[in-house]
Amino acid sequence: MIKFKFSFIITLFLLIIVQYFYGNQIINSLLLVFFLILVFSLLSLIFLRNYISIDLNYSEKQKFFTDENIKILLHIHNRSPFLYPNIKFSSDFFSEKTLTLMPFKKVNMELNFKVNTRGFYTSTNCFFKANDLFLISSKKLNLKNEFTLTVYPKNMQLPLNIEKLVDSSISLSSNDKNLYPSDTYSYIDKFTEGDNLKNIHWKLSAKKNNLYIKRFDTSVKNDVYIYMDMTDCLLLSDTFDNITDETLVSFSLSIIKYLLFMHKTIYLNIENLESTVFQLENDNDYNLVLSYYLEHKSLGKGNFFNNILEKELTIMENHKTIFIITYTISLKSIEILSKISANCELLIIFTLMDVPPTIKNLLSNNNIKVASIISGR
């Protein structure tokens, strides 16, 4: 649809009225000029659709990452004899761009923009608006080749301290021993049907004020278990304003790649609105996790540590190594974490926010290690 400036239409209308009642040579000449401008403007905008081609130099195989500058080239070819002094391009992804298009010329325009969240993005509102030479009319056209972008979580380098922690866990889980020694005990919260009362160590239970059960031939899994916190960020406290899950997701992918490189089998438990478990042994498994992150946002209800404890208490096998990836640790979570640590030999918690030293000390007393994702401390 062609739009004309209201001021031009009013002026032309007034000239027609004046010419009708008081026609003279000057008025006739002005009216002729205005009509010529109108015809020229109409022709230039009619040529616009069929004689201007716009192509995006873009392939859906290109990889784009969050928080990185994305560049896409726009190729424009004007095959018409008209000059377009003010062509504006606009889209959901980038701010408005303006250029001048000369007759029978090609122009390349670089579009730069940044996307802060991972996922699939389809440009549903990509168009250009062109004015005629006299800037009295304009026409808006949608681009035929609308595009879809896949924005991946950004690549993240593991801090050196975290690499050392992971290496130590790999060394531990590589131990050939698959049985608990006969003098190993761990407490249980309550009896369930089928518990063997003969295995209860009553002296130790009385001393520790907890029920302790002796483990004889309990199987110990050498794989690495990872619990990923995908709590809805809106449910976090006010101290987490403007926090997203992007860094947690990027970190989890980095640590998975590192463990796969070390030929470890990984069990990834993603605690979102629904729990999802992945067993990862190769790149194909990694790509399944990546696809999950692209398709899902964090919508968990905020009971992350309780979910882990519930799962750990129902698993018959005991894990040597458990990683937990979360936002932070509060004082009320320490008791739950100490119960989780009883089901493994090594528990490492990776947090987005720095954990206060007092909480770190309390956790270390329960043989739980804590490291910040950002600083590695």
Secondary structure as UniProt FT lines:
FT   STRAND          2..4
FT   HELIX           6..22
FT   HELIX           25..51
FT   STRAND          52..57
FT   TURN            60..61
FT   STRAND          64..65
FT   TURN            66..67
FT   STRAND          69..78
FT   STRAND          84..90
FT   STRAND          97..101
FT   TURN            103..104
FT   STRAND          106..114
FT   STRAND          119..122
FT   STRAND          127..131
FT   TURN            133..134
FT   STRAND          137..142
FT   STRAND          148..152
FT   HELIX           160..173
FT   TURN            182..183
FT   STRAND          185..188
FT   TURN            193..194
FT   HELIX           197..199
FT   HELIX           202..208
FT   STRAND          211..214
FT   STRAND          219..229
FT   HELIX           233..235
FT   HELIX           238..240
FT   TURN            241..242
FT   HELIX           246..261
FT   TURN            262..263
FT   STRAND          266..271
FT   STRAND          275..280
FT   HELIX           283..295
FT   HELIX           304..314
FT   STRAND          318..326
FT   HELIX           331..333
FT   HELIX           334..341
FT   TURN            342..343
FT   STRAND          344..351
FT   HELIX           357..364
FT   TURN            365..367
FT   STRAND          368..372
FT   TURN            373..375
//
